[in-house]
Amino acid sequence: MHPAEWLAVLRIGVGLWWIESFRHKNKQAWFERGAGINWARLVAEKHPWPFVRRGFDSVVAPRPKLMAYVVVFGELAIGLGLALGFLTPVAAAAGLLLNTIYFVLMIKDWAEQGQNSMMALIELVVLGTHAWGHWSIGHAIGLF
């Protein structure tokens, strides 16, 4: 296989990883009970960096239901964008942003840091190498 095709494999793989993150979430708990947002609130309250608490209080706390939908469906959109190669630079940048937020939020939970670090690294490689030139809807229809 050509190196550009291996980059497409990497892009598709991280996209499938995002889709799995969406798939395994208990949507009822997230949307009806605010489970993900409640967990994030507890993490933010105890976070050693004050800007994390301030950010949560100003962005997430005033709109918990909206933020639950943004996170859950954002993960799906990122996954589909990367796996299918549609609006790939946008999906990779959004994934990099979300992984960075997760990394900062869970700074004390080293069990999750490997996953977020590897996903962010792959998204950076996707952006830096323009890994949407093979096996992508965007390339097939002439985007980017």
N, C-alpha and C positions, 0 to 999 in steps of 0.2 A: 504494500500500500504506500501511497505517496504521503509525505509528512502532513500535507494539508488535510488529507483524509483522516489521519490520526488526530489532528486537532478537532475535526468534526466529531470524532468518537468521544473525545474529552468533553466537548460542548454538549453533546447529547447526554452523556453520562451525568453531568452535573444538573442538566435539566430534569432528568429522571429522578435525581436525588431530591430536587425541589418538589416534584409531583408526589413523591412518596411522603414528603413532609406534610403536604396538604392532605393526602389520603389518610394518613394515620391519625390526624387530629380529630378529636371528638367535637364535631361542629355544633351539636346541641349544647354541649357544655360551654363552648366559646361564645355562641350567639345568645343563648338564653340565660346562662348563669354567669357569664363573664369570666370563665375559668382562667383563660390566658392572661387577661388584663389584671385579674386579682393576683395572680402569681407575680406578674411584672410589678405590681404595686408593692408587694412584700419585698421583692428584690431591690427595688428602687429606694424604699425606706431605709434599708440596711446597707445600701451601697456606700463604699468608702469615698467615692468621688461626689461632691455636692452637686456638680452640674447634671449628674444623672437624675437625682431627685428633682431638681428644678425643671429639667426637660420633661420628665414624666408628669409632674404637676401642671406644667403649662400646655403640653401637647396632648397627652393621653388621657389624663384624669377628667378633663372637661367633656370628653367625647368617647367614653369607653365602648359603646356599641359600634360606632363608626370605626374605631381603631381595630376592634376585633375583626370586622369585615375586611378592612384594609390588609391586615396581616394574613388572614387565612386565604383570601382570594388573590392577594399579592403574590403569595407563594405559588399558587396555581398558575398565575399569569407568567411569572418568571420561569417556572418549569416548562410550560408550553412554549414560550418564546425561545428558550434555549434548545429544548428537545426537537422542536419542529424547525428551528432556524427562522423564525418570523420576528422581525424587529429585534434581531439578536443583540445589537449594541445597547439598545434600551433595556432589554431583559438582563444582560450581563451587568450593566451599570446598576440597575435596581437590585440585583442579587448581591453585588458587591456592597452596596449601601446597607441592605438588610443584614447581611452577614457581619458587617462591621458593627451595626447596632447590637446584634445578638452577642457579639464578642465582648463589647464594652459592658453591656448589661450583665453578662454572666462572668465577669472578670474573676470571680472567686470559684466558679464551677469548672475546674480544669477538665472534667470529663467531656464537656461540650466543646471545649476550645479547639480540639483537634479537628472536629468536623467543620466548624466555622472557618478555621484557618485554611483548611484544604479547599473548601468551596470558594472562599474569597480568592485564593491563589489561582484556581482554575478560571474563575471569572476574569481575573486580571490577564491571564494568558489569552483567553478568548478575545478580550478587547485589544490587547497588544498585538495579536497576530491576525486579527480580522478573520476569526475562525468561522465565518459564516459563508465562505466561498464554496463550500462543498456540502452537499446533502442538506440544503436549506431552502425553505419556501421563499425567503427574501431574495436569495440569489436567483432562483428560478424565475421570479417575476421582475427582476431587474432592480430591486431595492439595494442600496449601498453598493 
